[in-house]
Amino acid sequence: MIPEFDENGNLPPGVYWAEWEEFKDRFGITPLRTRMIDGLQMAFLAAKGSRMPNNLHQ
C-alpha cells in the first residue's frame, strides 16, 4: 500500500510495495504520466520475455 503524501507532496521515507494497478492509479494522474507508466510496463514485459538474467540488480 502506498501511503498518503505529506504536506510538501512527498511520500514519507521508506520502501512501499504496491500492486501495479495501485501504482498506476496513484501516479498516472496526467496524460503524460499515464504514457510514461504505460511505456514502463511495456519495458517490464519485454524484459520479462527476454533471455536477460534476473540477477542484474546484484
C-alpha positions in Angstrom: 0.0 0.0 0.0 1.3 3.5 -0.9 0.8 5.9 2.0 -0.6 9.5 1.7 1.7 12.3 0.6 2.9 14.7 3.3 2.2 18.5 3.3 5.0 19.0 0.8 3.7 16.5 -1.7 6.3 13.8 -0.8 5.9 10.2 0.3 7.2 9.5 3.8 10.7 7.8 3.8 10.6 4.1 3.3 10.0 1.3 0.8 6.5 0.5 -0.2 5.0 -2.5 -2.0 2.1 -2.0 -4.3 0.2 -3.8 -7.0 0.7 -2.4 -10.5 -2.9 -1.1 -10.6 -2.4 0.8 -7.4 0.8 2.3 -8.7 -0.9 3.4 -12.0 -3.9 4.8 -10.2 -1.7 6.8 -7.7 0.9 8.2 -10.1 -0.7 8.2 -13.5 -2.6 11.4 -12.8 -1.9 13.2 -16.1 -1.8 12.0 -19.7 2.0 12.4 -19.8 2.4 10.3 -16.7 0.0 7.7 -18.0 2.0 7.4 -21.2 5.3 7.1 -19.2 3.8 4.4 -17.0 2.5 2.5 -20.0 6.0 2.7 -21.5 7.5 1.4 -18.3 5.0 -1.5 -18.3 5.9 -2.4 -21.9 9.6 -2.4 -21.0 9.0 -4.7 -18.0 7.0 -7.1 -20.2 9.7 -7.0 -22.9 12.4 -7.7 -20.3 10.3 -10.5 -18.7 10.0 -12.2 -22.1 13.7 -11.8 -22.9 16.6 -14.0 -22.1 18.0 -11.3 -19.8 19.4 -12.6 -16.5 17.2 -12.0 -13.5 20.1 -11.1 -11.3 21.2 -7.8 -12.9 20.4 -5.9 -9.8 23.2 -7.6 -7.8 
